[in-house]
């Protein structure tokens, strides 16, 4: 059975390695500086990481920014509501397609009100159908699609932003 919990500060280095190993693919934009910034936010209590695990083994990782740390470029999508931005959802390569990513999203949705959030935001490469299905299963709805040449190197080079309204 897969369980979900908040990451411990003592395991952040291990989780960063997990992110790079299992999250690297043509759809994901994982520059070292940005990932280091995400983990610094977690260490500072401005973001959180949820770990999916079974038998002490990490199977997935979700990273979300608390409303006060919402990246400025996502404020326009928050509809003036306190928002959580889900920056990463990564599943172990040997366990993809088993609902772990959806479970991570659902866990974050469940935790979001405790952080004062009214809306959750997430994005994906427009052509990433695996992420699209995971987000749809968790109830996220498309909000905006735009060409994103800074973050997307493959396909149509577009990003789709989605939201989940908690109210």
Residue frames as a rotation matrix with the C-alpha (Angstrom) as fourth column:
UNK 1
0.580 0.814 0.000 0.00
0.814 -0.580 0.000 0.00
0.000 0.000 -1.000 0.00
UNK 2
-0.328 -0.662 0.674 1.30
0.634 -0.683 -0.363 3.47
0.701 0.308 0.644 -0.89
UNK 3
0.392 0.360 -0.847 1.40
0.876 -0.426 0.224 6.05
-0.280 -0.830 -0.483 1.91
UNK 4
0.187 -0.259 0.948 1.90
0.495 -0.808 -0.319 9.80
0.848 0.529 -0.023 1.70
UNK 5
0.562 -0.063 -0.825 3.64
0.772 -0.317 0.551 12.12
-0.296 -0.946 -0.129 4.15
UNK 6
0.947 -0.322 0.022 5.46
-0.306 -0.919 -0.247 15.41
0.100 0.227 -0.969 4.31
UNK 7
0.419 -0.880 -0.221 9.18
0.385 0.394 -0.835 15.12
0.822 0.265 0.504 3.68
UNK 8
0.767 -0.328 -0.551 11.62
0.524 -0.173 0.834 15.47
-0.369 -0.929 0.039 6.54
UNK 9
0.816 -0.517 -0.260 14.34
-0.565 -0.809 -0.163 18.11
-0.126 0.279 -0.952 6.25
UNK 10
0.049 -0.859 0.509 16.91
-0.529 0.410 0.743 15.35
-0.847 -0.306 -0.435 6.79
UNK 11
-0.029 -0.023 0.999 15.91
0.551 0.833 0.035 13.66
-0.834 0.552 -0.011 3.52
UNK 12
0.697 0.362 -0.619 15.94
-0.209 -0.724 -0.658 16.68
-0.686 0.588 -0.428 1.18
UNK 13
-0.247 -0.847 -0.471 19.27
-0.826 -0.070 0.560 15.74
-0.507 0.527 -0.682 -0.46
UNK 14
-0.757 0.029 0.652 17.97
0.176 0.971 0.162 12.24
-0.629 0.238 -0.740 -1.17
UNK 15
0.264 0.951 0.160 14.74
0.538 -0.008 -0.843 13.68
-0.801 0.308 -0.514 -2.59
UNK 16
0.395 -0.212 -0.894 16.63
-0.630 -0.771 -0.095 16.09
-0.669 0.601 -0.438 -4.83
UNK 17
-0.742 -0.671 0.008 18.53
-0.504 0.565 0.653 13.13
-0.442 0.480 -0.757 -6.26
UNK 18
-0.414 0.699 0.583 15.20
0.545 0.703 -0.457 11.31
-0.729 0.128 -0.672 -6.73
UNK 19
0.515 0.649 -0.560 13.78
0.000 -0.653 -0.757 14.34
-0.857 0.390 -0.336 -8.58
UNK 20
0.011 -0.587 -0.810 16.67
-0.887 -0.380 0.263 14.54
-0.462 0.715 -0.525 -11.03
UNK 21
-0.862 -0.407 0.302 16.80
-0.269 0.873 0.408 10.77
-0.429 0.270 -0.862 -11.58
UNK 22
-0.533 0.730 0.428 13.09
0.703 0.664 -0.255 10.12
-0.470 0.166 -0.867 -12.06
UNK 23
0.375 0.752 -0.541 11.88
0.337 -0.655 -0.677 13.53
-0.864 0.072 -0.499 -13.24
UNK 24
-0.400 -0.606 -0.687 14.31
-0.451 -0.523 0.723 14.17
-0.798 0.599 -0.065 -16.07
UNK 25
-0.143 0.342 0.929 12.53
0.801 0.592 -0.095 13.79
-0.582 0.730 -0.358 -19.40
UNK 26
-0.712 -0.224 0.665 11.89
0.651 -0.567 0.506 15.96
0.264 0.793 0.549 -22.47
UNK 27
0.210 0.913 0.349 8.71
0.588 -0.403 0.701 17.40
0.781 0.058 -0.622 -20.91
UNK 28
0.776 0.110 -0.620 10.22
0.623 -0.279 0.731 18.58
-0.092 -0.954 -0.285 -17.64
UNK 29
0.375 -0.636 0.675 12.30
-0.012 -0.731 -0.682 21.70
0.927 0.248 -0.282 -17.13
UNK 30
0.913 -0.075 -0.402 14.68
0.406 0.285 0.868 20.96
0.049 -0.956 0.291 -14.23
UNK 31
0.304 -0.854 0.422 17.52
-0.032 -0.452 -0.892 23.50
0.952 0.258 -0.165 -14.20
UNK 32
-0.192 -0.493 -0.848 19.81
0.779 0.450 -0.438 22.99
0.597 -0.745 0.298 -11.21
UNK 33
-0.946 -0.216 0.242 19.48
0.060 -0.850 -0.523 26.58
0.318 -0.480 0.817 -9.96
UNK 34
-0.230 0.945 0.234 15.66
-0.719 -0.327 0.614 26.45
0.656 -0.027 0.754 -9.96
UNK 35
0.409 0.334 -0.849 15.59
0.206 0.873 0.443 23.06
0.889 -0.356 0.288 -8.23
UNK 36
-0.554 -0.667 -0.498 18.05
0.687 -0.029 -0.726 24.30
0.470 -0.744 0.474 -5.60
UNK 37
-0.821 0.317 0.476 15.76
-0.409 -0.907 -0.100 27.31
0.400 -0.277 0.874 -5.04
UNK 38
0.219 0.941 -0.256 12.75
-0.448 0.330 0.831 25.00
0.867 -0.067 0.494 -4.58
UNK 39
0.246 -0.181 -0.952 14.58
0.640 0.768 0.019 22.93
0.728 -0.614 0.304 -1.99
UNK 40
-0.858 -0.513 0.039 15.76
0.342 -0.626 -0.701 26.11
0.384 -0.588 0.712 -0.23
UNK 41
-0.373 0.817 0.439 12.10
-0.678 -0.563 0.473 27.18
0.634 -0.121 0.764 0.02
UNK 42
0.478 0.505 -0.719 11.27
0.078 0.791 0.607 23.82
0.875 -0.346 0.339 1.59
UNK 43
-0.264 -0.691 -0.673 14.11
0.799 0.234 -0.554 24.19
0.541 -0.683 0.491 4.09
UNK 44
-0.956 -0.109 0.271 12.86
-0.008 -0.917 -0.398 27.72
0.292 -0.383 0.877 4.92
UNK 45
-0.626 0.771 -0.116 9.27
0.512 0.294 -0.807 26.54
-0.588 -0.565 -0.579 5.47
UNK 46
-0.376 0.471 -0.798 7.91
-0.589 -0.786 -0.187 28.42
-0.716 0.400 0.573 2.44
UNK 47
0.026 0.370 -0.929 7.24
-0.868 0.468 0.162 25.26
0.495 0.802 0.333 0.43
UNK 48
0.123 0.052 0.991 6.61
-0.695 0.718 0.049 21.62
-0.709 -0.695 0.124 1.24
UNK 49
-0.528 -0.256 -0.810 7.38
-0.748 0.591 0.301 18.26
0.401 0.765 -0.504 -0.28
UNK 50
0.448 0.672 0.590 5.04
-0.784 0.613 -0.102 15.29
-0.430 -0.417 0.801 -0.10
UNK 51
-0.665 -0.698 -0.268 6.59
-0.747 0.620 0.240 11.84
-0.002 0.360 -0.933 -0.47
UNK 52
0.661 0.729 -0.180 4.75
-0.734 0.677 0.050 8.76
0.158 0.099 0.982 -1.68
UNK 53
-0.470 -0.882 0.025 6.37
-0.859 0.451 -0.243 5.66
0.203 -0.136 -0.970 -0.25
UNK 54
0.801 0.559 -0.214 5.96
-0.489 0.817 0.306 1.94
0.346 -0.141 0.928 0.25
UNK 55
0.826 -0.479 -0.298 8.13
0.558 0.771 0.308 -0.17
0.082 -0.420 0.904 2.53
UNK 56
0.438 -0.636 -0.635 10.35
0.306 -0.559 0.771 2.84
-0.845 -0.532 -0.050 3.36
UNK 57
-0.520 -0.612 0.596 11.07
0.745 0.016 0.667 3.29
-0.418 0.790 0.448 -0.38
UNK 58
-0.288 0.432 -0.855 10.18
-0.272 -0.893 -0.359 6.63
-0.918 0.130 0.375 -2.04
UNK 59
-0.254 0.313 0.915 7.89
0.824 0.566 0.035 6.13
-0.507 0.763 -0.402 -5.04
UNK 60
0.176 0.366 0.914 6.97
0.795 -0.600 0.088 9.71
0.580 0.711 -0.397 -5.78
UNK 61
-0.557 -0.411 -0.721 7.55
0.728 -0.659 -0.187 13.33
-0.399 -0.629 0.667 -4.86
UNK 62
0.337 0.645 0.685 5.35
0.787 -0.593 0.171 16.41
0.517 0.482 -0.708 -5.02
UNK 63
-0.658 -0.565 -0.498 6.66
0.733 -0.633 -0.251 19.91
-0.174 -0.530 0.830 -4.26
UNK 64
0.281 0.794 0.539 4.32
0.797 -0.506 0.330 22.81
0.535 0.336 -0.775 -3.62
UNK 65
-0.791 -0.498 0.356 4.86
0.297 -0.821 -0.488 26.47
0.535 -0.281 0.797 -2.76
UNK 66
-0.307 0.666 -0.680 2.83
0.868 -0.097 -0.487 27.94
-0.390 -0.739 -0.548 0.09
UNK 67
0.599 0.681 0.422 0.61
0.799 -0.546 -0.253 30.93
0.058 0.488 -0.871 -0.79
UNK 68
0.806 -0.302 -0.510 3.09
-0.049 -0.891 0.451 33.52
-0.590 -0.338 -0.733 0.53
UNK 69
-0.263 -0.964 0.044 5.79
-0.127 0.079 0.989 32.09
-0.956 0.255 -0.143 -1.76
UNK 70
0.580 0.558 0.594 3.65
0.513 0.316 -0.798 31.99
-0.633 0.768 -0.103 -4.91
UNK 71
-0.522 -0.804 0.285 5.93
0.730 -0.247 0.638 32.82
-0.442 0.541 0.716 -7.86
UNK 72
-0.457 0.312 -0.833 5.09
-0.181 -0.950 -0.256 36.24
-0.871 0.034 0.490 -9.29
UNK 73
-0.833 0.105 -0.543 4.40
-0.549 -0.040 0.835 34.89
0.066 0.994 0.091 -12.75
UNK 74
-0.704 0.631 -0.326 1.55
0.541 0.774 0.330 32.77
0.461 0.056 -0.886 -11.27
UNK 75
-0.754 0.425 -0.501 -0.16
0.247 -0.523 -0.816 35.63
-0.608 -0.739 0.289 -9.43
UNK 76
-0.659 0.522 -0.542 -2.09
-0.745 -0.554 0.372 36.53
-0.106 0.648 0.754 -12.57
UNK 77
-0.496 0.453 -0.741 -3.57
-0.210 0.765 0.608 33.01
0.842 0.457 -0.285 -12.59
UNK 78
-0.914 0.037 -0.403 -4.54
0.379 0.428 -0.820 32.97
0.142 -0.903 -0.405 -8.90
UNK 79
-0.092 0.934 0.345 -7.71
0.496 -0.257 0.829 35.01
0.863 0.248 -0.440 -9.48
UNK 80
-0.218 -0.138 0.966 -6.69
-0.538 -0.809 -0.237 37.17
0.814 -0.571 0.102 -6.47
UNK 81
0.885 0.463 0.054 -7.10
-0.325 0.529 0.784 34.15
0.334 -0.711 0.618 -4.16
UNK 82
0.129 -0.844 0.521 -4.43
-0.870 0.156 0.467 32.70
-0.476 -0.514 -0.714 -1.86
UNK 83
0.818 0.174 -0.548 -2.85
-0.517 0.638 -0.570 30.05
0.251 0.750 0.612 -4.09
UNK 84
0.264 -0.740 0.618 -0.57
-0.209 0.582 0.786 27.08
-0.941 -0.337 -0.001 -3.81
UNK 85
0.452 -0.231 -0.862 1.66
-0.885 0.005 -0.465 26.40
0.112 0.973 -0.203 -6.80
UNK 86
0.711 -0.221 0.667 2.51
-0.001 0.949 0.315 22.75
-0.703 -0.225 0.675 -7.37
UNK 87
0.301 -0.721 -0.624 5.97
-0.864 -0.483 0.140 22.89
-0.402 0.497 -0.769 -8.88
UNK 88
-0.611 -0.593 -0.524 6.84
-0.736 0.669 0.103 19.20
0.289 0.449 -0.845 -9.20
UNK 89
0.506 0.576 0.642 5.08
-0.679 0.725 -0.114 15.86
-0.531 -0.379 0.758 -9.32
UNK 90
-0.162 -0.692 -0.704 7.52
-0.902 0.393 -0.179 13.05
0.400 0.606 -0.688 -10.08
UNK 91
0.785 0.432 0.444 6.96
-0.556 0.808 0.197 9.30
-0.273 -0.401 0.874 -9.91
UNK 92
-0.170 -0.833 0.527 9.63
-0.427 0.544 0.722 6.59
-0.888 -0.103 -0.448 -9.74
UNK 93
-0.406 -0.066 -0.912 10.25
-0.914 0.004 0.406 5.30
-0.024 0.998 -0.062 -13.28
UNK 94
-0.942 -0.005 -0.334 9.35
-0.046 0.992 0.115 1.73
0.331 0.124 -0.935 -12.28
UNK 95
-0.626 0.728 -0.281 6.02
0.644 0.280 -0.712 2.78
-0.440 -0.626 -0.644 -10.77
UNK 96
-0.798 0.366 -0.479 4.53
-0.492 -0.854 0.167 5.23
-0.348 0.369 0.862 -13.27
UNK 97
-0.510 0.700 -0.499 0.97
-0.521 0.210 0.828 4.60
0.684 0.682 0.257 -14.38
UNK 98
-0.500 0.302 -0.812 -0.09
0.601 0.796 -0.074 3.17
0.624 -0.525 -0.579 -11.00
UNK 99
0.508 0.842 0.183 -1.91
0.497 -0.460 0.735 6.23
0.703 -0.283 -0.653 -9.64
UNK 100
-0.004 -0.576 -0.817 0.96
0.991 -0.113 0.075 7.53
-0.135 -0.809 0.571 -7.50
UNK 101
-0.885 -0.317 0.341 1.05
0.394 -0.900 0.187 10.94
0.247 0.300 0.921 -9.21
UNK 102
-0.081 0.942 0.327 -2.71
0.017 -0.327 0.945 11.31
0.997 0.082 0.010 -8.80
UNK 103
0.495 0.215 -0.842 -2.30
0.771 0.337 0.540 10.29
0.400 -0.917 0.001 -5.16
UNK 104
-0.542 -0.752 -0.375 0.34
0.835 -0.533 -0.138 12.98
-0.096 -0.388 0.917 -4.66
UNK 105
-0.758 0.320 0.569 -1.94
0.021 -0.859 0.512 15.62
0.652 0.400 0.644 -6.17
UNK 106
0.296 0.940 -0.172 -4.88
0.196 0.116 0.974 14.47
0.935 -0.322 -0.150 -4.05
UNK 107
0.157 -0.329 -0.931 -2.70
0.982 0.152 0.112 14.60
0.105 -0.932 0.347 -0.93
UNK 108
-0.869 -0.494 0.026 -1.65
0.492 -0.869 -0.045 18.18
0.045 -0.026 0.999 -1.71
UNK 109
-0.362 0.831 0.423 -5.30
-0.052 -0.471 0.881 19.13
0.931 0.296 0.214 -2.37
UNK 110
0.473 0.549 -0.689 -6.20
0.595 0.379 0.709 17.71
0.650 -0.745 -0.147 1.04
UNK 111
-0.116 -0.639 -0.760 -3.39
0.981 -0.194 0.013 19.67
-0.155 -0.744 0.649 2.76
UNK 112
-0.496 -0.225 0.839 -3.97
0.617 -0.771 0.157 22.96
0.612 0.595 0.521 0.91
UNK 113
0.515 0.738 0.437 -6.61
0.217 -0.604 0.767 24.50
0.830 -0.300 -0.471 3.23
UNK 114
0.665 -0.322 -0.674 -4.20
0.732 0.105 0.673 24.17
-0.146 -0.941 0.305 6.18
UNK 115
-0.477 -0.879 0.015 -1.95
0.840 -0.450 0.301 26.65
-0.258 0.157 0.953 4.34
UNK 116
-0.198 0.508 -0.838 -4.79
0.098 -0.841 -0.533 29.12
-0.975 -0.188 0.116 3.76
UNK 117
-0.970 -0.221 -0.103 -5.08
-0.085 -0.090 0.992 28.31
-0.228 0.971 0.068 0.05
UNK 118
0.019 0.997 -0.073 -8.30
-0.388 -0.060 -0.920 28.75
-0.922 0.046 0.385 -1.89
UNK 119
0.911 0.187 -0.369 -6.93
-0.406 0.240 -0.882 27.65
-0.076 0.953 0.294 -5.25
UNK 120
0.192 -0.867 0.459 -4.14
0.136 0.487 0.863 25.39
-0.972 -0.103 0.212 -6.48
UNK 121
0.713 -0.080 -0.697 -2.14
-0.672 -0.359 -0.647 26.03
-0.199 0.930 -0.310 -9.65
UNK 122
0.110 -0.690 0.715 -0.04
0.152 0.723 0.674 23.60
-0.982 0.034 0.184 -11.64
UNK 123
0.438 0.042 -0.898 1.42
-0.822 -0.386 -0.419 23.58
-0.365 0.921 -0.135 -15.11
UNK 124
0.204 -0.363 0.909 2.63
0.270 0.913 0.305 21.06
-0.941 0.183 0.285 -17.66
UNK 125
-0.875 -0.381 -0.300 4.01
-0.246 -0.184 0.952 20.88
-0.417 0.906 0.068 -21.16
UNK 126
-0.106 0.932 -0.346 0.89
-0.914 -0.228 -0.335 21.10
-0.391 0.281 0.876 -23.29
UNK 127
0.191 0.150 -0.970 1.72
-0.776 0.629 -0.056 17.85
0.601 0.763 0.237 -25.09
UNK 128
-0.859 -0.506 0.073 2.52
-0.430 0.637 -0.640 15.81
0.278 -0.581 -0.765 -21.94
UNK 129
-0.031 0.946 -0.322 -0.47
-0.509 0.263 0.820 13.48
0.860 0.189 0.474 -22.00
UNK 130
-0.232 -0.107 -0.967 0.63
0.630 0.741 -0.233 11.50
0.741 -0.663 -0.104 -18.93
UNK 131
-0.935 -0.126 -0.330 0.59
0.336 -0.609 -0.718 14.64
-0.110 -0.783 0.612 -16.80
UNK 132
-0.667 0.744 0.034 -2.64
-0.618 -0.578 0.533 15.76
0.416 0.334 0.846 -18.45
UNK 133
0.011 0.686 -0.728 -4.38
0.016 0.728 0.686 12.54
1.000 -0.019 -0.003 -17.39
UNK 134
-0.473 -0.282 -0.834 -3.03
0.801 0.257 -0.541 12.70
0.367 -0.924 0.104 -13.84
UNK 135
-0.993 0.063 -0.101 -4.18
-0.017 -0.914 -0.405 16.30
-0.118 -0.400 0.909 -13.44
UNK 136
-0.426 0.889 -0.166 -7.59
-0.595 -0.137 0.792 15.61
0.681 0.437 0.588 -14.98
UNK 137
-0.095 0.358 -0.929 -8.13
0.428 0.857 0.287 12.62
0.899 -0.370 -0.235 -12.62
UNK 138
-0.616 -0.213 -0.758 -7.47
0.788 -0.176 -0.590 14.91
-0.008 -0.961 0.276 -9.65
UNK 139
0.341 0.922 -0.182 -9.99
0.896 -0.377 -0.234 17.48
-0.285 -0.083 -0.955 -10.89
UNK 140
-0.413 -0.536 -0.737 -7.71
0.229 -0.844 0.486 20.18
-0.882 0.032 0.471 -12.28
UNK 141
0.641 0.652 0.404 -9.16
0.628 -0.144 -0.765 22.32
-0.440 0.744 -0.502 -15.08
UNK 142
-0.272 -0.764 0.585 -7.26
0.958 -0.272 0.090 24.10
0.090 0.585 0.806 -17.83
UNK 143
0.387 0.318 -0.865 -6.89
0.537 -0.841 -0.069 27.83
-0.750 -0.438 -0.497 -17.37
UNK 144
0.709 -0.242 -0.662 -4.40
-0.554 -0.773 -0.310 29.08
-0.437 0.586 -0.682 -19.97
UNK 145
0.497 -0.624 0.603 -2.00
0.721 0.684 0.113 27.85
-0.483 0.378 0.790 -22.64
UNK 146
0.873 -0.276 -0.402 0.90
-0.392 -0.888 -0.242 29.89
-0.290 0.369 -0.883 -23.97
UNK 147
0.648 -0.752 -0.121 4.16
0.257 0.365 -0.895 29.50
0.717 0.549 0.430 -25.88
UNK 148
0.923 -0.336 0.187 6.92
-0.269 -0.216 0.939 29.12
-0.275 -0.917 -0.290 -23.29
UNK 149
0.726 -0.658 -0.202 10.26
-0.075 0.215 -0.974 29.20
0.684 0.722 0.107 -25.09
UNK 150
0.017 -0.747 0.665 12.22
-0.890 -0.314 -0.330 29.67
0.455 -0.587 -0.670 -21.84
UNK 151
-0.157 -0.016 0.988 11.04
-0.811 0.573 -0.119 26.37
-0.564 -0.819 -0.103 -20.32
UNK 152
0.585 0.492 0.645 10.02
-0.060 0.819 -0.570 24.16
-0.809 0.295 0.508 -23.22
UNK 153
-0.327 -0.843 -0.428 12.52
-0.635 -0.139 0.760 22.74
-0.700 0.520 -0.489 -25.70
UNK 154
-0.947 -0.005 0.322 10.43
0.182 0.817 0.548 20.08
-0.266 0.577 -0.772 -27.44
UNK 155
-0.270 0.916 0.296 7.17
0.938 0.320 -0.135 19.77
-0.218 0.241 -0.946 -29.35
UNK 156
0.346 0.524 0.778 5.02
0.703 -0.694 0.155 22.87
0.621 0.494 -0.609 -29.61
UNK 157
-0.650 -0.757 -0.062 7.04
0.570 -0.433 -0.698 24.46
0.502 -0.489 0.713 -26.74
UNK 158
-0.163 0.707 0.689 3.87
-0.379 -0.689 0.618 25.47
0.911 -0.160 0.380 -24.91
UNK 159
-0.986 -0.068 -0.150 2.80
0.123 0.301 -0.946 25.40
0.109 -0.951 -0.288 -21.27
UNK 160
-0.031 0.997 0.069 -0.73
0.082 -0.066 0.994 24.78
0.996 0.036 -0.080 -20.02
UNK 161
-0.912 -0.134 0.386 -1.64
-0.343 -0.262 -0.902 26.17
0.223 -0.956 0.193 -16.59
UNK 162
-0.171 0.867 -0.468 -4.38
0.290 0.498 0.817 24.37
0.942 0.004 -0.337 -14.68
UNK 163
-0.639 0.016 0.769 -6.25
-0.649 -0.547 -0.528 25.13
0.412 -0.837 0.361 -11.48
UNK 164
-0.354 0.588 -0.728 -8.20
0.643 0.718 0.267 23.41
0.679 -0.373 -0.632 -8.73
UNK 165
-0.321 0.340 0.884 -10.66
-0.480 -0.863 0.157 25.65
0.816 -0.374 0.440 -6.87
UNK 166
-0.855 -0.078 -0.513 -11.03
0.360 0.624 -0.694 24.69
0.374 -0.778 -0.505 -3.20
UNK 167
-0.834 0.547 -0.077 -14.02
-0.325 -0.600 -0.731 26.98
-0.446 -0.584 0.678 -2.62
